Amino acid sequence: MLRKEQFCPKEYYHIYSRTILNVPSFNDRSNAARLKQAFLLSNSTNSSEAFQFLRNNNDATLEKVIEILNKGEKHVDILCYSIMPDHYHLLVFELRKNGIINFIRKCNTSIAKYINIKNDRLGPVFESRFKAKHVDSNEYLTHLSLYIHLNPLDIISGKAWRENKLKNWFQEKEKLIKYPWSSLNFYLNENHKDPIISGEKIITEQFKNKKDYEDFLMDWAEESNKKIDNLIID
């Protein structure tokens, strides 16, 4: 069966993958950390070698893993991500034909193997078909980055932000920055590096600096229910 969304190289997409029966597999920090690692390791035609290197070397360094990955070609640029208890969001730019399909398949297979071994279980973790939506405008692109970065508020402080009921943005911002399973810290912190992220300049260069992006994030959070419906694919 053909996918509803057909992917084209050099286009942007919102990717959403949900666990089967909404099982909150990523409330477990080790599972979330392993999925975040999979975002990095699965994004290369050389990913199998990188996974094998990690399995066989207890003292493997991130620098060596990235060196192995860079010997291959990236499937996608990952501009933004967030990992939630029962799903994840990605904003990606497809770099090569079938790049998204190969990246997501490798990523979801990798985390399933990890959780299956850990919990002595069998079968997939995610629903068989991930959801995707083509990003067809610059407005959609920039607002989608904000939606993905604000998504963890659902579990940090509840879904009030979706109804313009965020009481203290500065308090919530600190919680968001400390949330380890999203790319927001990369966008707000000059000193934070994230090897998962690439291709982000199409977003960041539209803002004068990181504070300007933060102000946009705050303004959008305060009026999010006016704009959020078109972004949701879950």
Beta strands, then each sheet from edge to edge (+ up, - down):
strand 1: 12-18
strand 2: 76-84
strand 3: 87-94
strand 4: 131-135
sheet 1: 2+ 3- 1+ 4-
end
